[in-house]
Amino acid sequence: MATSVPSEARDDSGLPSGVARWRQRKLRDSGSSKDQQTDYSGFSFLIRDDDFLRLLGPNPKIETVVQTDAHEGLVYYPDENAILFTTQGDFKSIPNKVKKVCLKTKTVESIFENTDFANGMSLDLNGDLLICQQGCAGNPAYIQKVNLKTKESSNVADNWFGIQLNGPNDIIVKSDGSIWFSDPDYPTEQGFGGKTQVKNHLYRIAYDGIVDVVADKFQKPNGLAFSPDESKLYVTDTGYYNCGPEKEDKNRPHSVTVFDVINRRQLRNRRLFASICAFDGSQLGMPDGIKVDTEGRVYVCSTDGVHVISENGVVLGLIQIPEAVNLAFGGPFLDTLYIANDKALHSVKLNATGAGLSYAAQFHDVEDYKNSFTQAFGAANALGGDTSIGRPSGGDERWENGS
């Protein structure tokens, strides 16, 4: 852990090109806060803790992969060395799409031209694509599963005890195969969904398809990510921004909540992990997409870029990409962070390995995952499952034993 040094006393010499230190200002000593605030617009990275420098390495840079309308749902698909994403659409005349960027050729292709307003996406343990379909034009929201090779599609879940979902937003898959997703009421607020029938919950889909609520009391539950050992779940809440006459409400959440995961299926000990604000103080943050690396660092998209936070909740620094919405680790070593902001897909190579990417890690035989494979699937083997990535051969027995 870096030794704490007052920000105004830290030495800027020797920093890589495009990197600056963020400094804590004192408004009473600087006259007009707007006139005296430091201009960081010429820098790509802002350091708040020296651990961020070790993450960036000696020559960090932000690269634009391709100019495209990448919005949400970023997923690295190793079979084609591609980043998949969903577009925004306009809720009325322009349907949103699922597209992919080939990382070798930088070409963009459509996978699905029309969706039920697809948003978050993830790969399951077999490499099938899970899509949060928010629903539109009278079509109920649901979780869709697609075999990307055959395009065969199925409905994984579309209700909780017969009550229609609000609008699934983000989705992740645990190493036991369970599916977890957030379900805010954005479709109703944005005018393309029906009347909501239930609160904004987090849900878990078990191996047998049963849907359970695992958490509530959110304004707008959004991005989801497990810690590397899956003992914690991080949830972003974008309640600060709403679609009514008053777009922003400072009394609503702009934060990341963390839970302990108990018995592999329950959430306990809810607490604040981080409250997000723009580094220049111009506005409160809107934490959206979230990812974690294998050392426990947390990456959160917000209005001024990607906020990088240690597992202990220390803000390490900022990757400056205005209006960052969603992100994903990818590449053969899972060490490149891809970031979407509705105008382009950007990338940053880091001294880190993305966590929670079981399918991609096995595909590329990523070294950082070998120990985690042993730990995660050792339990499956003990319960009669198969230790290879994918559905356990003794699946029913595993779920009956509390997975």
Number of C-alpha atoms within 10 A of each C-alpha: 6 8 8 9 10 9 15 11 8 13 9 10 7 8 14 16 13 15 23 19 20 20 18 14 15 10 12 8 9 12 11 10 14 12 9 12 18 13 9 17 9 10 14 18 28 22 22 22 22 17 17 21 20 12 17 20 13 12 12 19 19 18 12 14 20 19 14 17 19 29 26 28 30 28 24 28 24 19 13 12 17 22 24 25 31 28 20 19 15 12 16 10 7 10 17 21 22 25 21 24 24 17 17 10 10 13 13 17 13 14 15 14 11 13 17 20 29 32 26 30 27 26 23 23 22 14 21 19 20 26 28 26 24 28 24 22 12 10 12 18 26 23 27 18 22 17 15 14 9 7 13 10 14 12 12 17 17 21 17 15 9 7 11 18 25 29 30 32 28 30 27 24 23 20 25 22 20 20 22 22 26 29 26 29 25 20 22 16 15 13 13 19 23 20 13 18 11 14 16 25 23 24 20 23 21 17 18 10 12 13 19 18 16 15 18 15 10 22 20 27 29 27 27 28 26 26 23 20 15 17 14 19 18 22 28 30 24 24 22 20 20 17 12 9 6 8 9 16 13 11 8 16 24 26 24 26 20 23 20 19 17 13 10 16 16 14 17 14 10 13 12 13 19 19 18 22 19 16 22 18 11 11 14 23 24 29 33 27 28 27 25 27 22 17 16 20 23 25 25 28 31 29 23 23 27 28 25 25 23 18 15 11 15 16 21 20 26 26 25 22 20 14 17 29 27 30 29 27 28 27 22 15 17 24 19 19 21 24 30 30 23 19 14 17 25 20 21 18 22 19 14 22 26 26 26 25 27 23 22 24 25 17 15 14 14 15 12 17 20 12 9 18 17 13 12 16 19 14 16 24 17 11 19 15 19 18 18 14 20 16 18 21 15 14 20 15 15 20 15 9 9 9 20
